[in-house]
Amino acid sequence: MKCTICEGGETRPGRTAVTLERESTTLVFKAVPAEVCANCGEAYVAEEVSRQILAAAEHAAGWRRAKLCASRRDGIAAARHEGPYVVLLG
């Protein structure tokens, strides 16, 4: 798929780190399956994978809702849904 962030790269299967935060609690999920842009490194996590991560976080931390963030070299980022993927914004 074409990257919606840089618009110049194509994504390929890869892995990313996902960080979830709520108040003073931070959970990090490493090696999360994602489509990763070969040009800019933007990660797209499939909606089903996102649901699984959020459910695991809610269970582990007792959260009712979790805020999805992406851990990238440049820090924490937000996320938005785009089709069947969750776009991890840097």
Phi and psi in degrees as GROMACS dihedral restraints (atoms count N, CA, C in turn):
[ dihedral_restraints ]
;  ai    aj    ak    al  type     phi  dphi    fc
    3     4     5     6     1   -83.0    20    10
    4     5     6     7     1   137.6    20    10
    6     7     8     9     1   -68.0    20    10
    7     8     9    10     1   130.1    20    10
    9    10    11    12     1   -84.7    20    10
   10    11    12    13     1   -10.0    20    10
   12    13    14    15     1   -87.4    20    10
   13    14    15    16     1   -58.4    20    10
   15    16    17    18     1   -91.6    20    10
   16    17    18    19     1   -17.0    20    10
   18    19    20    21     1    58.8    20    10
   19    20    21    22     1     8.3    20    10
   21    22    23    24     1  -118.1    20    10
   22    23    24    25     1   -12.5    20    10
   24    25    26    27     1  -109.9    20    10
   25    26    27    28     1   159.9    20    10
   27    28    29    30     1  -107.1    20    10
   28    29    30    31     1   145.8    20    10
   30    31    32    33     1   -88.7    20    10
   31    32    33    34     1   157.2    20    10
   33    34    35    36     1  -144.0    20    10
   34    35    36    37     1   156.9    20    10
   36    37    38    39     1   -58.4    20    10
   37    38    39    40     1   137.5    20    10
   39    40    41    42     1  -163.0    20    10
   40    41    42    43     1  -158.4    20    10
   42    43    44    45     1  -135.5    20    10
   43    44    45    46     1   153.4    20    10
   45    46    47    48     1  -144.8    20    10
   46    47    48    49     1   166.2    20    10
   48    49    50    51     1  -100.4    20    10
   49    50    51    52     1   139.9    20    10
   51    52    53    54     1  -122.3    20    10
   52    53    54    55     1   128.2    20    10
   54    55    56    57     1  -111.8    20    10
   55    56    57    58     1   131.2    20    10
   57    58    59    60     1  -115.5    20    10
   58    59    60    61     1   132.7    20    10
   60    61    62    63     1  -125.8    20    10
   61    62    63    64     1   143.6    20    10
   63    64    65    66     1  -154.4    20    10
   64    65    66    67     1   121.9    20    10
   66    67    68    69     1    48.9    20    10
   67    68    69    70     1  -118.8    20    10
   69    70    71    72     1   -96.4    20    10
   70    71    72    73     1     7.4    20    10
   72    73    74    75     1  -104.9    20    10
   73    74    75    76     1   133.5    20    10
   75    76    77    78     1  -129.3    20    10
   76    77    78    79     1   128.1    20    10
   78    79    80    81     1  -116.3    20    10
   79    80    81    82     1   138.7    20    10
   81    82    83    84     1  -120.8    20    10
   82    83    84    85     1   127.0    20    10
   84    85    86    87     1  -108.6    20    10
   85    86    87    88     1   120.3    20    10
   87    88    89    90     1   -99.9    20    10
   88    89    90    91     1   156.5    20    10
   90    91    92    93     1    56.5    20    10
   91    92    93    94     1    43.8    20    10
   93    94    95    96     1   -79.0    20    10
   94    95    96    97     1   128.6    20    10
   96    97    98    99     1   -60.5    20    10
   97    98    99   100     1   135.3    20    10
   99   100   101   102     1  -157.3    20    10
  100   101   102   103     1   164.7    20    10
  102   103   104   105     1   -94.0    20    10
  103   104   105   106     1   123.5    20    10
  105   106   107   108     1  -117.8    20    10
  106   107   108   109     1   131.8    20    10
  108   109   110   111     1   -68.7    20    10
  109   110   111   112     1   129.0    20    10
  111   112   113   114     1   -70.9    20    10
  112   113   114   115     1   -19.7    20    10
  114   115   116   117     1   -90.8    20    10
  115   116   117   118     1   -53.1    20    10
  117   118   119   120     1  -111.0    20    10
  118   119   120   121     1   -10.8    20    10
  120   121   122   123     1    85.1    20    10
  121   122   123   124     1     3.7    20    10
  123   124   125   126     1   -60.7    20    10
  124   125   126   127     1   138.1    20    10
  126   127   128   129     1  -108.8    20    10
  127   128   129   130     1   137.7    20    10
  129   130   131   132     1  -119.9    20    10
  130   131   132   133     1   111.9    20    10
  132   133   134   135     1   -95.5    20    10
  133   134   135   136     1   128.6    20    10
  135   136   137   138     1   -59.3    20    10
  136   137   138   139     1   147.8    20    10
  138   139   140   141     1   -56.9    20    10
  139   140   141   142     1   -40.9    20    10
  141   142   143   144     1   -64.8    20    10
  142   143   144   145     1   -40.9    20    10
  144   145   146   147     1   -64.2    20    10
  145   146   147   148     1   -41.9    20    10
  147   148   149   150     1   -59.4    20    10
  148   149   150   151     1   -44.5    20    10
  150   151   152   153     1   -60.1    20    10
  151   152   153   154     1   -42.3    20    10
  153   154   155   156     1   -64.1    20    10
  154   155   156   157     1   -42.2    20    10
  156   157   158   159     1   -64.6    20    10
  157   158   159   160     1   -45.8    20    10
  159   160   161   162     1   -63.6    20    10
  160   161   162   163     1   -39.3    20    10
  162   163   164   165     1   -64.5    20    10
  163   164   165   166     1   -42.0    20    10
  165   166   167   168     1   -64.2    20    10
  166   167   168   169     1   -39.4    20    10
  168   169   170   171     1   -67.0    20    10
  169   170   171   172     1   -43.7    20    10
  171   172   173   174     1   -60.6    20    10
  172   173   174   175     1   -40.9    20    10
  174   175   176   177     1   -68.0    20    10
  175   176   177   178     1   -47.9    20    10
  177   178   179   180     1   -66.3    20    10
  178   179   180   181     1   -40.0    20    10
  180   181   182   183     1  -105.6    20    10
  181   182   183   184     1    -1.6    20    10
  183   184   185   186     1    72.4    20    10
  184   185   186   187     1    23.9    20    10
  186   187   188   189     1   -82.0    20    10
  187   188   189   190     1   149.8    20    10
  189   190   191   192     1   -89.0    20    10
  190   191   192   193     1   -38.6    20    10
  192   193   194   195     1  -136.1    20    10
  193   194   195   196     1   148.1    20    10
  195   196   197   198     1  -122.7    20    10
  196   197   198   199     1   147.9    20    10
  198   199   200   201     1   -96.5    20    10
  199   200   201   202     1   120.4    20    10
  201   202   203   204     1   -83.4    20    10
  202   203   204   205     1   128.4    20    10
  204   205   206   207     1  -133.9    20    10
  205   206   207   208     1   160.7    20    10
  207   208   209   210     1  -114.3    20    10
  208   209   210   211     1   135.6    20    10
  210   211   212   213     1   -92.3    20    10
  211   212   213   214     1   118.4    20    10
  213   214   215   216     1  -128.0    20    10
  214   215   216   217     1   170.2    20    10
  216   217   218   219     1   -54.8    20    10
  217   218   219   220     1   -34.9    20    10
  219   220   221   222     1   -91.1    20    10
  220   221   222   223     1    10.3    20    10
  222   223   224   225     1   117.0    20    10
  223   224   225   226     1  -155.4    20    10
  225   226   227   228     1   -88.9    20    10
  226   227   228   229     1   143.5    20    10
  228   229   230   231     1  -133.7    20    10
  229   230   231   232     1   166.8    20    10
  231   232   233   234     1   -94.4    20    10
  232   233   234   235     1  -177.8    20    10
  234   235   236   237     1  -142.1    20    10
  235   236   237   238     1   153.7    20    10
  237   238   239   240     1  -143.6    20    10
  238   239   240   241     1   154.7    20    10
  240   241   242   243     1   -83.0    20    10
  241   242   243   244     1   136.3    20    10
  243   244   245   246     1  -141.1    20    10
  244   245   246   247     1   102.1    20    10
  246   247   248   249     1    62.5    20    10
  247   248   249   250     1  -136.8    20    10
  249   250   251   252     1   -82.9    20    10
  250   251   252   253     1     5.1    20    10
  252   253   254   255     1  -114.8    20    10
  253   254   255   256     1   158.1    20    10
  255   256   257   258     1  -104.0    20    10
  256   257   258   259     1   120.4    20    10
  258   259   260   261     1   -86.3    20    10
  259   260   261   262     1   121.7    20    10
  261   262   263   264     1   -90.7    20    10
  262   263   264   265     1   107.7    20    10
  264   265   266   267     1   -86.1    20    10
  265   266   267   268     1   132.7    20    10
